[in-house]
Amino acid sequence: MQNSKILFIVEGENDEVAFVKRLLAKCYANHHYEIYSYRCNIHVLAHTLINEYPSFEDDEVDIQLILKSKEIENSKRRILSQKYQDVFLIFDFDPQHVNPHFDTIIRMLDYFSDSADHGKLFINYPMMQSYKHFSILPDDSFIERRVSIDECRIYKRLVGEMSAFTDINKYS
């Protein structure tokens, strides 16, 4: 629907925002959307959910309301106060996190499975920068590419050094 409004709840303020804007400009130019940067990773969100709403699947939690209750910036609170046809949550997996909540994240994937209902959760593995983890295109080896936990700690630099596709504005 061209007149529907979409909310993107993303982890960061830079790469995720740039990626969503570029994607929508190229593929869905007529869609109206807002981007809310959570500024924390999925493990922090999982910790919040499990501590404040241990049975979040049964309680039918509203992710916009949860985030709005913690947000201090009025402009961001306004974004979270609006009605949206679809809500997409985009986070990095961050397996190297010091306090991981993998079990809760699995529950979140089940709960946030419909963009028009509770929202649809997408997880970048290991991080957002994986969309540019290519030295050539097409790159048939991409499907087999693996990174270690230690490589996750330096993943942005690793991808930046090997990728020939670092400028998001050149993606079409």
OpenMM code with the backbone's topology and positions (N, CA, C; nanometers):
from openmm import Vec3, app, unit

residues = "MET GLN ASN SER LYS ILE LEU PHE ILE VAL GLU GLY GLU ASN ASP GLU VAL ALA PHE VAL LYS ARG LEU LEU ALA LYS CYS TYR ALA ASN HIS HIS TYR GLU ILE TYR SER TYR ARG CYS ASN ILE HIS VAL LEU ALA HIS THR LEU ILE ASN GLU TYR PRO SER PHE GLU ASP ASP GLU VAL ASP ILE GLN LEU ILE LEU LYS SER LYS GLU ILE GLU ASN SER LYS ARG ARG ILE LEU SER GLN LYS TYR GLN ASP VAL PHE LEU ILE PHE ASP PHE ASP PRO GLN HIS VAL ASN PRO HIS PHE ASP THR ILE ILE ARG MET LEU ASP TYR PHE SER ASP SER ALA ASP HIS GLY LYS LEU PHE ILE ASN TYR PRO MET MET GLN SER TYR LYS HIS PHE SER ILE LEU PRO ASP ASP SER PHE ILE GLU ARG ARG VAL SER ILE ASP GLU CYS ARG ILE TYR LYS ARG LEU VAL GLY GLU MET SER ALA PHE THR ASP ILE ASN LYS TYR SER".split()
positions = [
    Vec3(0.0840, -0.1181, 0.0000),
    Vec3(0.0000, 0.0000, 0.0000),
    Vec3(0.0882, 0.1241, 0.0000),
    Vec3(0.0675, 0.2103, -0.0955),
    Vec3(0.1539, 0.3266, -0.1080),
    Vec3(0.1311, 0.4293, 0.0017),
    Vec3(0.0146, 0.4402, 0.0567),
    Vec3(-0.0122, 0.5417, 0.1581),
    Vec3(0.0018, 0.4896, 0.3005),
    Vec3(0.0431, 0.3665, 0.3164),
    Vec3(0.0602, 0.3128, 0.4503),
    Vec3(0.1886, 0.3662, 0.5109),
    Vec3(0.1892, 0.3778, 0.6415),
    Vec3(0.3069, 0.4270, 0.7113),
    Vec3(0.3752, 0.3100, 0.7802),
    Vec3(0.5074, 0.3072, 0.7688),
    Vec3(0.5877, 0.1971, 0.8214),
    Vec3(0.6828, 0.2521, 0.9265),
    Vec3(0.7000, 0.1762, 1.0344),
    Vec3(0.7975, 0.2111, 1.1369),
    Vec3(0.9116, 0.1104, 1.1318),
    Vec3(1.0327, 0.1616, 1.1272),
    Vec3(1.1529, 0.0802, 1.1381),
    Vec3(1.2170, 0.1117, 1.2715),
    Vec3(1.2267, 0.0126, 1.3567),
    Vec3(1.2969, 0.0247, 1.4840),
    Vec3(1.4320, -0.0413, 1.4616),
    Vec3(1.5362, 0.0405, 1.4643),
    Vec3(1.6695, -0.0105, 1.4333),
    Vec3(1.7621, 0.0083, 1.5524),
    Vec3(1.8680, -0.0688, 1.5522),
    Vec3(1.9627, -0.0659, 1.6635),
    Vec3(2.0425, 0.0642, 1.6678),
    Vec3(2.1039, 0.0977, 1.5574),
    Vec3(2.1965, 0.2106, 1.5560),
    Vec3(2.1427, 0.3340, 1.4875),
    Vec3(2.2251, 0.4380, 1.4901),
    Vec3(2.1847, 0.5644, 1.4295),
    Vec3(2.2525, 0.5898, 1.2949),
    Vec3(2.3461, 0.5027, 1.2565),
    Vec3(2.4224, 0.5291, 1.1344),
    Vec3(2.3950, 0.4262, 1.0252),
    Vec3(2.4597, 0.3110, 1.0327),
    Vec3(2.4507, 0.2124, 0.9246),
    Vec3(2.3082, 0.1652, 0.8987),
    Vec3(2.2347, 0.1330, 1.0038),
    Vec3(2.0981, 0.0842, 0.9851),
    Vec3(2.0086, 0.1902, 0.9215),
    Vec3(2.0210, 0.3123, 0.9680),
    Vec3(1.9398, 0.4216, 0.9134),
    Vec3(1.9741, 0.4439, 0.7664),
    Vec3(2.1033, 0.4492, 0.7344),
    Vec3(2.1459, 0.4700, 0.5958),
    Vec3(2.0971, 0.3570, 0.5061),
    Vec3(2.1058, 0.2330, 0.5565),
    Vec3(2.0619, 0.1180, 0.4783),
    Vec3(1.9118, 0.1235, 0.4506),
    Vec3(1.8322, 0.1478, 0.5542),
    Vec3(1.6861, 0.1532, 0.5367),
    Vec3(1.6483, 0.2658, 0.4404),
    Vec3(1.7087, 0.3809, 0.4569),
    Vec3(1.6775, 0.4934, 0.3663),
    Vec3(1.7117, 0.4601, 0.2222),
    Vec3(1.8262, 0.3978, 0.2007),
    Vec3(1.8675, 0.3631, 0.0642),
    Vec3(1.7746, 0.2565, 0.0058),
    Vec3(1.7437, 0.1566, 0.0839),
    Vec3(1.6541, 0.0505, 0.0385),
    Vec3(1.5191, 0.1082, -0.0029),
    Vec3(1.4631, 0.1925, 0.0812),
    Vec3(1.3312, 0.2479, 0.0513),
    Vec3(1.3363, 0.3452, -0.0658),
    Vec3(1.4427, 0.4218, -0.0771),
    Vec3(1.4556, 0.5147, -0.1896),
    Vec3(1.4620, 0.4398, -0.3226),
    Vec3(1.5267, 0.3249, -0.3216),
    Vec3(1.5428, 0.2475, -0.4449),
    Vec3(1.4247, 0.1554, -0.4742),
    Vec3(1.3646, 0.0992, -0.3717),
    Vec3(1.2623, -0.0043, -0.3935),
    Vec3(1.1199, 0.0389, -0.3606),
    Vec3(1.1044, 0.1324, -0.2693),
    Vec3(0.9710, 0.1701, -0.2220),
    Vec3(0.9610, 0.3214, -0.2039),
    Vec3(0.9921, 0.3942, -0.3072),
    Vec3(1.0027, 0.5402, -0.2981),
    Vec3(0.8731, 0.6076, -0.2530),
    Vec3(0.7599, 0.5467, -0.2769),
    Vec3(0.6322, 0.6096, -0.2426),
    Vec3(0.5799, 0.5754, -0.1042),
    Vec3(0.6528, 0.4958, -0.0299),
    Vec3(0.6084, 0.4577, 0.1041),
    Vec3(0.6460, 0.5664, 0.2050),
    Vec3(0.5585, 0.5854, 0.3006),
    Vec3(0.5842, 0.6785, 0.4096),
    Vec3(0.6360, 0.5967, 0.5276),
    Vec3(0.7408, 0.6464, 0.5893),
    Vec3(0.8013, 0.5687, 0.6975),
    Vec3(0.8677, 0.6603, 0.7998),
    Vec3(0.8922, 0.6024, 0.9138),
    Vec3(0.9709, 0.6654, 1.0201),
    Vec3(1.0763, 0.5644, 1.0631),
    Vec3(1.1892, 0.6165, 1.1076),
    Vec3(1.2953, 0.5310, 1.1601),
    Vec3(1.3219, 0.5740, 1.3034),
    Vec3(1.3148, 0.4793, 1.3935),
    Vec3(1.3456, 0.5035, 1.5334),
    Vec3(1.4732, 0.4276, 1.5682),
    Vec3(1.5757, 0.4993, 1.6115),
    Vec3(1.7018, 0.4371, 1.6524),
    Vec3(1.6965, 0.4088, 1.8022),
    Vec3(1.7021, 0.2824, 1.8368),
    Vec3(1.6954, 0.2383, 1.9760),
    Vec3(1.8245, 0.2699, 2.0521),
    Vec3(1.9366, 0.2666, 1.9836),
    Vec3(2.0681, 0.3007, 2.0393),
    Vec3(2.1169, 0.1992, 2.1425),
    Vec3(2.0642, 0.0802, 2.1382),
    Vec3(2.1109, -0.0319, 2.2210),
    Vec3(2.0953, -0.1580, 2.1373),
    Vec3(2.1674, -0.2633, 2.1749),
    Vec3(2.1601, -0.3838, 2.0937),
    Vec3(2.0454, -0.4749, 2.1363),
    Vec3(2.0284, -0.5824, 2.0617),
    Vec3(1.9160, -0.6738, 2.0840),
    Vec3(1.9230, -0.7416, 2.2207),
    Vec3(2.0432, -0.7605, 2.2734),
    Vec3(2.0556, -0.8249, 2.4041),
    Vec3(2.0041, -0.7334, 2.5155),
    Vec3(2.0219, -0.6034, 2.4988),
    Vec3(1.9671, -0.5070, 2.5955),
    Vec3(1.8149, -0.5069, 2.5866),
    Vec3(1.7617, -0.5088, 2.4656),
    Vec3(1.6165, -0.5148, 2.4483),
    Vec3(1.5609, -0.6457, 2.5052),
    Vec3(1.6277, -0.7557, 2.4792),
    Vec3(1.5838, -0.8847, 2.5330),
    Vec3(1.5857, -0.8828, 2.6854),
    Vec3(1.6883, -0.8228, 2.7430),
    Vec3(1.6982, -0.8116, 2.8891),
    Vec3(1.5798, -0.7307, 2.9452),
    Vec3(1.5480, -0.6206, 2.8785),
    Vec3(1.4344, -0.5380, 2.9207),
    Vec3(1.3050, -0.6181, 2.9142),
    Vec3(1.2836, -0.6855, 2.8025),
    Vec3(1.1603, -0.7630, 2.7866),
    Vec3(1.1473, -0.8713, 2.8931),
    Vec3(1.2520, -0.9483, 2.9120),
    Vec3(1.2425, -1.0624, 3.0032),
    Vec3(1.2326, -1.0179, 3.1489),
    Vec3(1.2936, -0.9036, 3.1826),
    Vec3(1.2863, -0.8542, 3.3204),
    Vec3(1.1538, -0.7858, 3.3507),
    Vec3(1.1025, -0.7083, 3.2580),
    Vec3(0.9800, -0.6326, 3.2825),
    Vec3(0.8542, -0.7058, 3.2379),
    Vec3(0.8686, -0.7958, 3.1418),
    Vec3(0.7540, -0.8699, 3.0880),
    Vec3(0.7956, -1.0157, 3.0679),
    Vec3(0.8158, -1.0918, 3.1763),
    Vec3(0.8673, -1.2291, 3.1653),
    Vec3(0.7858, -1.3181, 3.0714),
    Vec3(0.6569, -1.2924, 3.0620),
    Vec3(0.5699, -1.3705, 2.9721),
    Vec3(0.5226, -1.2810, 2.8584),
    Vec3(0.6167, -1.2113, 2.7949),
    Vec3(0.5765, -1.1108, 2.6960),
    Vec3(0.4909, -1.1687, 2.5846),
    Vec3(0.5077, -1.2945, 2.5520),
    Vec3(0.4249, -1.3549, 2.4473),
    Vec3(0.2787, -1.3639, 2.4912),
    Vec3(0.2574, -1.3943, 2.6171),
    Vec3(0.1220, -1.4083, 2.6694),
    Vec3(0.0595, -1.2738, 2.7043),
    Vec3(0.1448, -1.1779, 2.7412),
    Vec3(0.0954, -1.0465, 2.7830),
    Vec3(0.0621, -0.9550, 2.6660),
    Vec3(0.0981, -0.9975, 2.5437),
    Vec3(0.0719, -0.9137, 2.4263),
    Vec3(0.1344, -0.7746, 2.4436),
    Vec3(0.2641, -0.7693, 2.4568),
    Vec3(0.3314, -0.6416, 2.4775),
    Vec3(0.3315, -0.5576, 2.3502),
    Vec3(0.3337, -0.4283, 2.3698),
    Vec3(0.3378, -0.3311, 2.2613),
    Vec3(0.4786, -0.2725, 2.2592),
    Vec3(0.5576, -0.3088, 2.1588),
    Vec3(0.6969, -0.2659, 2.1533),
    Vec3(0.7093, -0.1142, 2.1464),
    Vec3(0.6190, -0.0485, 2.0761),
    Vec3(0.6245, 0.0976, 2.0687),
    Vec3(0.6033, 0.1593, 2.2068),
    Vec3(0.5080, 0.1063, 2.2808),
    Vec3(0.4792, 0.1578, 2.4146),
    Vec3(0.5968, 0.1338, 2.5094),
    Vec3(0.6590, 0.0170, 2.5000),
    Vec3(0.7747, -0.0138, 2.5843),
    Vec3(0.8880, 0.0840, 2.5567),
    Vec3(0.9195, 0.1041, 2.4298),
    Vec3(1.0290, 0.1940, 2.3937),
    Vec3(0.9953, 0.3386, 2.4279),
    Vec3(0.8718, 0.3765, 2.4054),
    Vec3(0.8283, 0.5130, 2.4363),
    Vec3(0.8420, 0.5422, 2.5854),
    Vec3(0.8132, 0.4445, 2.6696),
    Vec3(0.8209, 0.4653, 2.8146),
    Vec3(0.9640, 0.4890, 2.8612),
    Vec3(1.0614, 0.4490, 2.7817),
    Vec3(1.2019, 0.4653, 2.8185),
    Vec3(1.2696, 0.5810, 2.7446),
    Vec3(1.2028, 0.6337, 2.6452),
    Vec3(1.2614, 0.7388, 2.5614),
    Vec3(1.2504, 0.8751, 2.6281),
    Vec3(1.3584, 0.9531, 2.6247),
    Vec3(1.3572, 1.0861, 2.6857),
    Vec3(1.3436, 1.1982, 2.5824),
    Vec3(1.3757, 1.1699, 2.4579),
    Vec3(1.3666, 1.2725, 2.3537),
    Vec3(1.2226, 1.2830, 2.3025),
    Vec3(1.1680, 1.4040, 2.3060),
    Vec3(1.0293, 1.4249, 2.2624),
    Vec3(1.0074, 1.3882, 2.1164),
    Vec3(1.1027, 1.4205, 2.0295),
    Vec3(1.0858, 1.3897, 1.8873),
    Vec3(1.0775, 1.2386, 1.8652),
    Vec3(1.1538, 1.1636, 1.9401),
    Vec3(1.1510, 1.0177, 1.9274),
    Vec3(1.0251, 0.9602, 1.9931),
    Vec3(0.9791, 1.0229, 2.1005),
    Vec3(0.8534, 0.9803, 2.1626),
    Vec3(0.7366, 1.0014, 2.0656),
    Vec3(0.7416, 1.1109, 1.9886),
    Vec3(0.6369, 1.1362, 1.8891),
    Vec3(0.6356, 1.0274, 1.7812),
    Vec3(0.7536, 0.9857, 1.7384),
    Vec3(0.7613, 0.8774, 1.6392),
    Vec3(0.6943, 0.7526, 1.6937),
    Vec3(0.7222, 0.7186, 1.8174),
    Vec3(0.6682, 0.5970, 1.8784),
    Vec3(0.5203, 0.6086, 1.9138),
    Vec3(0.4663, 0.7297, 1.9139),
    Vec3(0.3249, 0.7517, 1.9473),
    Vec3(0.2319, 0.7352, 1.8278),
    Vec3(0.2863, 0.7316, 1.7084),
    Vec3(0.2045, 0.7245, 1.5878),
    Vec3(0.1570, 0.5816, 1.5598),
    Vec3(0.0537, 0.5731, 1.4779),
    Vec3(0.0020, 0.4435, 1.4330),
    Vec3(0.0728, 0.4057, 1.3028),
    Vec3(0.1053, 0.2784, 1.2913),
    Vec3(0.1743, 0.2287, 1.1726),
    Vec3(0.1056, 0.1040, 1.1210),
    Vec3(0.1056, 0.0897, 0.9905),
    Vec3(0.0513, -0.0310, 0.9287),
    Vec3(0.1450, -0.1487, 0.9525),
    Vec3(0.2747, -0.1207, 0.9462),
    Vec3(0.3758, -0.2249, 0.9644),
    Vec3(0.4881, -0.1730, 1.0523),
    Vec3(0.5432, -0.2634, 1.1334),
    Vec3(0.6569, -0.2319, 1.2194),
    Vec3(0.7638, -0.3382, 1.1955),
    Vec3(0.8846, -0.2911, 1.1658),
    Vec3(0.9984, -0.3802, 1.1449),
    Vec3(1.1061, -0.3469, 1.2465),
    Vec3(1.1576, -0.4483, 1.3123),
    Vec3(1.2673, -0.4336, 1.4076),
    Vec3(1.3925, -0.4915, 1.3417),
    Vec3(1.4994, -0.4137, 1.3353),
    Vec3(1.6217, -0.4569, 1.2688),
    Vec3(1.7376, -0.4423, 1.3660),
    Vec3(1.7941, -0.5571, 1.4041),
    Vec3(1.9011, -0.5590, 1.5030),
    Vec3(2.0134, -0.6511, 1.4590),
    Vec3(2.1325, -0.6260, 1.5119),
    Vec3(2.2459, -0.7154, 1.4930),
    Vec3(2.2341, -0.8301, 1.5920),
    Vec3(2.2880, -0.9448, 1.5553),
    Vec3(2.2878, -1.0596, 1.6456),
    Vec3(2.3898, -1.0412, 1.7580),
    Vec3(2.5030, -0.9833, 1.7276),
    Vec3(2.6068, -0.9541, 1.8274),
    Vec3(2.6356, -1.0730, 1.9192),
    Vec3(2.6811, -1.1857, 1.8638),
    Vec3(2.7051, -1.3030, 1.9481),
    Vec3(2.8167, -1.2831, 2.0507),
    Vec3(2.8962, -1.1796, 2.0330),
    Vec3(3.0067, -1.1522, 2.1248),
    Vec3(2.9634, -1.0703, 2.2466),
    Vec3(2.8371, -1.0368, 2.2578),
    Vec3(2.7884, -0.9536, 2.3681),
    Vec3(2.8241, -1.0165, 2.5027),
    Vec3(2.8590, -0.9329, 2.6015),
    Vec3(2.9046, -0.9835, 2.7319),
    Vec3(2.7935, -1.0501, 2.8130),
    Vec3(2.6691, -1.0122, 2.7892),
    Vec3(2.5569, -1.0702, 2.8625),
    Vec3(2.4487, -1.1126, 2.7621),
    Vec3(2.4755, -1.2185, 2.6858),
    Vec3(2.3808, -1.2564, 2.5799),
    Vec3(2.2503, -1.3132, 2.6350),
    Vec3(2.1460, -1.2949, 2.5570),
    Vec3(2.0121, -1.3448, 2.5917),
    Vec3(1.9570, -1.4247, 2.4742),
    Vec3(2.0304, -1.5276, 2.4334),
    Vec3(1.9931, -1.6044, 2.3157),
    Vec3(1.8557, -1.6695, 2.3289),
    Vec3(1.8230, -1.7233, 2.4467),
    Vec3(1.6919, -1.7873, 2.4651),
    Vec3(1.5779, -1.6873, 2.4472),
    Vec3(1.5958, -1.5691, 2.5030),
    Vec3(1.4922, -1.4659, 2.4885),
    Vec3(1.4823, -1.4197, 2.3439),
    Vec3(1.5952, -1.4099, 2.2749),
    Vec3(1.5936, -1.3690, 2.1344),
    Vec3(1.5166, -1.4707, 2.0506),
    Vec3(1.5317, -1.5980, 2.0802),
    Vec3(1.4541, -1.7007, 2.0098),
    Vec3(1.3048, -1.6780, 2.0332),
    Vec3(1.2673, -1.6481, 2.1564),
    Vec3(1.1267, -1.6181, 2.1873),
    Vec3(1.0813, -1.4920, 2.1138),
    Vec3(1.1701, -1.3923, 2.1063),
    Vec3(1.1363, -1.2683, 2.0355),
    Vec3(1.1112, -1.2944, 1.8873),
    Vec3(1.1910, -1.3820, 1.8267),
    Vec3(1.1705, -1.4151, 1.6852),
    Vec3(1.0334, -1.4772, 1.6630),
    Vec3(0.9896, -1.5604, 1.7559),
    Vec3(0.8560, -1.6190, 1.7452),
    Vec3(0.7473, -1.5138, 1.7643),
    Vec3(0.7659, -1.4255, 1.8613),
    Vec3(0.6643, -1.3255, 1.8937),
    Vec3(0.6575, -1.2148, 1.7880),
    Vec3(0.7728, -1.1635, 1.7507),
    Vec3(0.7778, -1.0551, 1.6515),
    Vec3(0.7935, -1.1165, 1.5122),
    Vec3(0.6864, -1.1791, 1.4661),
    Vec3(0.6919, -1.2533, 1.3404),
    Vec3(0.5979, -1.2003, 1.2329),
    Vec3(0.5251, -1.0936, 1.2644),
    Vec3(0.4289, -1.0382, 1.1691),
    Vec3(0.4323, -0.8866, 1.1785),
    Vec3(0.4744, -0.8218, 1.0713),
    Vec3(0.4913, -0.6759, 1.0730),
    Vec3(0.3616, -0.6012, 1.1002),
    Vec3(0.2493, -0.6598, 1.0658),
    Vec3(0.1202, -0.5926, 1.0856),
    Vec3(0.0581, -0.6243, 1.2214),
    Vec3(0.1193, -0.7139, 1.2971),
    Vec3(0.0669, -0.7502, 1.4279),
    Vec3(0.1567, -0.6914, 1.5365),
    Vec3(0.2493, -0.7683, 1.5900),
    Vec3(0.3394, -0.7188, 1.6957),
    Vec3(0.4639, -0.6529, 1.6391),
    Vec3(0.4904, -0.6760, 1.5122),
    Vec3(0.6124, -0.6311, 1.4478),
    Vec3(0.6879, -0.7514, 1.3944),
    Vec3(0.7794, -0.7261, 1.3034),
    Vec3(0.8596, -0.8335, 1.2428),
    Vec3(1.0060, -0.8059, 1.2749),
    Vec3(1.0696, -0.9015, 1.3430),
    Vec3(1.2094, -0.8888, 1.3830),
    Vec3(1.3005, -0.9501, 1.2783),
    Vec3(1.3985, -0.8701, 1.2352),
    Vec3(1.5045, -0.9175, 1.1465),
    Vec3(1.6354, -0.9052, 1.2215),
    Vec3(1.7171, -1.0094, 1.2134),
    Vec3(1.8453, -1.0088, 1.2819),
    Vec3(1.9565, -1.0235, 1.1788),
    Vec3(2.0471, -0.9270, 1.1794),
    Vec3(2.1646, -0.9310, 1.0928),
    Vec3(2.2702, -1.0172, 1.1592),
    Vec3(2.3259, -1.1105, 1.0823),
    Vec3(2.4302, -1.1943, 1.1400),
    Vec3(2.5604, -1.1718, 1.0669),
    Vec3(2.6675, -1.1446, 1.1364),
    Vec3(2.6696, -1.1147, 1.2789),
    Vec3(2.6290, -0.9705, 1.3077),
    Vec3(2.6421, -0.8829, 1.2033),
    Vec3(2.6093, -0.7409, 1.2211),
    Vec3(2.5563, -0.6837, 1.0903),
    Vec3(2.5055, -0.5618, 1.0972),
    Vec3(2.4483, -0.4932, 0.9817),
    Vec3(2.5442, -0.4903, 0.8636),
    Vec3(2.6711, -0.4779, 0.8905),
    Vec3(2.7698, -0.4633, 0.7837),
    Vec3(2.7810, -0.5864, 0.6945),
    Vec3(2.7118, -0.6940, 0.7300),
    Vec3(2.7177, -0.8151, 0.6475),
    Vec3(2.6633, -0.7900, 0.5067),
    Vec3(2.5801, -0.6881, 0.4877),
    Vec3(2.5280, -0.6601, 0.3543),
    Vec3(2.6372, -0.6162, 0.2575),
    Vec3(2.7532, -0.5809, 0.3086),
    Vec3(2.8624, -0.5406, 0.2203),
    Vec3(2.9865, -0.6290, 0.2373),
    Vec3(2.9675, -0.7496, 0.2867),
    Vec3(3.0784, -0.8420, 0.3089),
    Vec3(3.1093, -0.9191, 0.1805),
    Vec3(3.1416, -0.8439, 0.0755),
    Vec3(3.1736, -0.8985, -0.0567),
    Vec3(3.3017, -0.8340, -0.1070),
    Vec3(3.3811, -0.9105, -0.1787),
    Vec3(3.4939, -0.8505, -0.2492),
    Vec3(3.4622, -0.8395, -0.3978),
    Vec3(3.3701, -0.9243, -0.4450),
    Vec3(3.3222, -0.9196, -0.5836),
    Vec3(3.1732, -0.9517, -0.5825),
    Vec3(3.1052, -0.9163, -0.6903),
    Vec3(2.9651, -0.9549, -0.7084),
    Vec3(2.9489, -1.0132, -0.8474),
    Vec3(2.8813, -1.1213, -0.8640),
    Vec3(2.8271, -1.2043, -0.7566),
    Vec3(2.9395, -1.2743, -0.6802),
    Vec3(2.9124, -1.3055, -0.5554),
    Vec3(3.0093, -1.3715, -0.4680),
    Vec3(2.9481, -1.5038, -0.4223),
    Vec3(2.9773, -1.6093, -0.4951),
    Vec3(2.9193, -1.7408, -0.4656),
    Vec3(2.9632, -1.7956, -0.3302),
    Vec3(3.0704, -1.7440, -0.2758),
    Vec3(3.1187, -1.7945, -0.1466),
    Vec3(3.0480, -1.7283, -0.0275),
    Vec3(2.9648, -1.6291, -0.0524),
    Vec3(2.8986, -1.5569, 0.0572),
    Vec3(2.8168, -1.6513, 0.1451),
    Vec3(2.7460, -1.7440, 0.0852),
    Vec3(2.6584, -1.8348, 0.1595),
    Vec3(2.7374, -1.9228, 0.2562),
    Vec3(2.8624, -1.9455, 0.2263),
    Vec3(2.9473, -2.0297, 0.3099),
    Vec3(3.0330, -1.9499, 0.4084),
    Vec3(3.0310, -1.8192, 0.3998),
    Vec3(3.1186, -1.7354, 0.4824),
    Vec3(3.0831, -1.7473, 0.6293),
    Vec3(3.1834, -1.7624, 0.7108),
    Vec3(3.1679, -1.7726, 0.8561),
    Vec3(3.2633, -1.6745, 0.9227),
    Vec3(3.2256, -1.6283, 1.0400),
    Vec3(3.3156, -1.5447, 1.1195),
    Vec3(3.3163, -1.5988, 1.2619),
    Vec3(3.4307, -1.5879, 1.3245),
    Vec3(3.4448, -1.6353, 1.4618),
    Vec3(3.3970, -1.5273, 1.5590),
    Vec3(3.3822, -1.5640, 1.6843),
    Vec3(3.3459, -1.4666, 1.7875),
    Vec3(3.4516, -1.3565, 1.7933),
    Vec3(3.5785, -1.3937, 1.7837),
    Vec3(3.6851, -1.2927, 1.7856),
    Vec3(3.6735, -1.1981, 1.6662),
    Vec3(3.6384, -1.2522, 1.5497),
    Vec3(3.6207, -1.1671, 1.4313),
    Vec3(3.4994, -1.0752, 1.4472),
    Vec3(3.3987, -1.1179, 1.5218),
    Vec3(3.2822, -1.0322, 1.5467),
    Vec3(3.3225, -0.9047, 1.6203),
    Vec3(3.4217, -0.9163, 1.7045),
    Vec3(3.4672, -0.7998, 1.7808),
    Vec3(3.5274, -0.6929, 1.6906),
    Vec3(3.5788, -0.7325, 1.5748),
    Vec3(3.6397, -0.6371, 1.4804),
    Vec3(3.5705, -0.6417, 1.3442),
    Vec3(3.4464, -0.6885, 1.3433),
    Vec3(3.3771, -0.7156, 1.2166),
    Vec3(3.3664, -0.5925, 1.1271),
    Vec3(3.3317, -0.4781, 1.1819),
    Vec3(3.3182, -0.3580, 1.0991),
    Vec3(3.4487, -0.3263, 1.0285),
    Vec3(3.5589, -0.3356, 1.0996),
    Vec3(3.6900, -0.3087, 1.0388),
    Vec3(3.7232, -0.4161, 0.9359),
    Vec3(3.6969, -0.5422, 0.9706),
    Vec3(3.7233, -0.6538, 0.8802),
    Vec3(3.6521, -0.6341, 0.7466),
    Vec3(3.5239, -0.6038, 0.7517),
    Vec3(3.4462, -0.5826, 0.6298),
    Vec3(3.4952, -0.4581, 0.5564),
    Vec3(3.5244, -0.3531, 0.6289),
    Vec3(3.5735, -0.2300, 0.5668),
    Vec3(3.7028, -0.2497, 0.4905),
    Vec3(3.7870, -0.3383, 0.5392),
    Vec3(3.9161, -0.3636, 0.4738),
    Vec3(3.9052, -0.4535, 0.3514),
    Vec3(3.8077, -0.5440, 0.3488),
    Vec3(3.8013, -0.6385, 0.2375),
    Vec3(3.6933, -0.6072, 0.1345),
    Vec3(3.5955, -0.5252, 0.1714),
    Vec3(3.4823, -0.5022, 0.0827),
    Vec3(3.5146, -0.4015, -0.0273),
    Vec3(3.4659, -0.4326, -0.1452),
    Vec3(3.4736, -0.3388, -0.2564),
    Vec3(3.3420, -0.2614, -0.2691),
    Vec3(3.2516, -0.2808, -0.1729),
    Vec3(3.1167, -0.2233, -0.1802),
    Vec3(3.0823, -0.1512, -0.0494),
    Vec3(3.1630, -0.0551, -0.0118),
    Vec3(3.1427, 0.0118, 0.1177),
    Vec3(3.0526, 0.1337, 0.1091),
    Vec3(3.0293, 0.1878, -0.0108),
    Vec3(2.9482, 0.3091, -0.0257),
    Vec3(2.8024, 0.2711, -0.0521),
    Vec3(2.7184, 0.2875, 0.0483),
    Vec3(2.5765, 0.2506, 0.0370),
    Vec3(2.5062, 0.3293, -0.0741),
    Vec3(2.5531, 0.4474, -0.1042),
    Vec3(2.4903, 0.5283, -0.2081),
    Vec3(2.5110, 0.4737, -0.3489),
    Vec3(2.6026, 0.3793, -0.3645),
    Vec3(2.6246, 0.3162, -0.4941),
    Vec3(2.5406, 0.1900, -0.5114),
    Vec3(2.4711, 0.1480, -0.4063),
    Vec3(2.3861, 0.0294, -0.4153),
    Vec3(2.2590, 0.0642, -0.4928),
    Vec3(2.2250, -0.0186, -0.5874),
    Vec3(2.1039, 0.0045, -0.6643),
    Vec3(2.0171, -0.1203, -0.6669),
] * unit.nanometer
topology = app.Topology()
chain = topology.addChain("A")
for resn in residues:
    res = topology.addResidue(resn, chain)
    for name in ("N", "CA", "C"):
        topology.addAtom(name, app.Element.getBySymbol(name[0]), res)
